[in-house]
Amino acid sequence: MTRTGSARHVFPPALHLRHCGFIEKVENNRYRLAGEIRRRKKYRIGYAAQGQDSSFAREVHSGLVRAAARADVELIVVDNRYCRRSR
């Protein structure tokens, strides 16, 4: 088996994270986060329903509500009552 590079070209993940400023070295072979982890931006999704008069439409609505809650996404639902006109 032959080597395809020298050890100086291989960077352990910790060195890369340190170089990018995500972690800092505190002792020999010990690291910690360099700052606070920022919370990801909360997404907002809008859904315009065509009405809630069928079991299919109600099932789609409840599925979207459950999925949005699981993903921590703000869901805005409006019922346009089969009207194409924007308000």
C-alpha positions as CSV (number, residue, x, y, z in Angstrom):
1,M,0.0,0.0,0.0
2,T,1.4,3.4,-0.9
3,R,0.7,6.8,0.7
4,T,-0.9,9.5,-1.5
5,G,0.1,12.5,0.6
6,S,2.0,13.6,3.6
7,A,0.6,14.1,7.1
8,R,0.9,17.9,6.8
9,H,-1.8,17.9,4.1
10,V,-4.4,16.1,6.3
11,F,-6.3,18.3,8.7
12,P,-8.3,16.8,11.5
13,P,-11.9,18.2,11.8
14,A,-11.0,20.0,15.0
15,L,-8.2,22.0,13.3
16,H,-10.6,23.0,10.5
17,L,-13.3,24.1,13.0
18,R,-10.7,26.0,15.0
19,H,-9.4,27.7,11.8
20,C,-13.0,28.8,10.9
21,G,-13.5,30.2,14.4
22,F,-16.2,27.7,15.5
23,I,-14.2,26.3,18.4
24,E,-11.2,27.4,20.5
25,K,-8.5,25.3,22.1
26,V,-8.5,25.4,25.9
27,E,-5.9,22.7,26.8
28,N,-3.9,20.1,25.0
29,N,-6.4,18.2,22.8
30,R,-9.4,19.9,24.4
31,Y,-11.7,22.4,22.6
32,R,-14.9,24.3,23.3
33,L,-17.4,26.3,21.3
34,A,-16.0,29.8,20.5
35,G,-19.4,31.5,20.9
36,E,-23.1,30.9,21.3
37,I,-24.9,28.7,18.8
38,R,-27.4,30.9,17.1
39,R,-30.9,29.6,16.8
40,R,-31.9,29.0,13.2
41,K,-34.4,31.5,11.7
42,K,-38.0,30.4,12.2
43,Y,-39.7,29.9,8.9
44,R,-43.2,31.1,8.0
45,I,-45.3,29.2,5.4
46,G,-48.6,30.2,4.0
47,Y,-51.3,27.9,2.7
48,A,-54.5,28.9,1.0
49,A,-57.1,26.2,1.3
50,Q,-59.9,25.8,-1.2
51,G,-62.4,25.1,1.5
52,Q,-62.9,22.7,4.4
53,D,-66.0,21.0,3.2
54,S,-64.5,17.6,2.3
55,S,-62.7,15.0,4.4
56,F,-59.7,15.3,2.0
57,A,-59.3,19.0,2.6
58,R,-59.6,18.6,6.4
59,E,-57.0,15.8,6.3
60,V,-54.6,18.0,4.3
61,H,-55.1,20.8,6.8
62,S,-54.6,18.7,9.9
63,G,-51.5,17.1,8.3
64,L,-50.0,20.5,7.5
65,V,-50.7,21.7,11.0
66,R,-49.0,18.6,12.6
67,A,-46.0,18.8,10.3
68,A,-45.5,22.5,10.9
69,A,-45.7,22.0,14.7
70,R,-43.1,19.1,14.5
71,A,-40.7,21.2,12.4
72,D,-41.2,24.4,14.5
73,V,-42.5,26.3,11.4
74,E,-45.1,29.0,11.7
75,L,-48.1,28.0,9.4
76,I,-50.5,30.6,8.2
77,V,-53.7,29.0,6.8
78,V,-56.5,30.9,5.0
79,D,-59.6,29.6,3.5
80,N,-60.2,31.3,0.1
81,R,-63.6,29.7,-0.2
82,Y,-63.0,28.7,-3.8
83,C,-62.5,32.3,-4.8
84,R,-59.6,33.0,-7.3
85,R,-59.5,36.7,-6.6
86,S,-56.7,37.9,-4.3
87,R,-57.7,40.1,-1.5
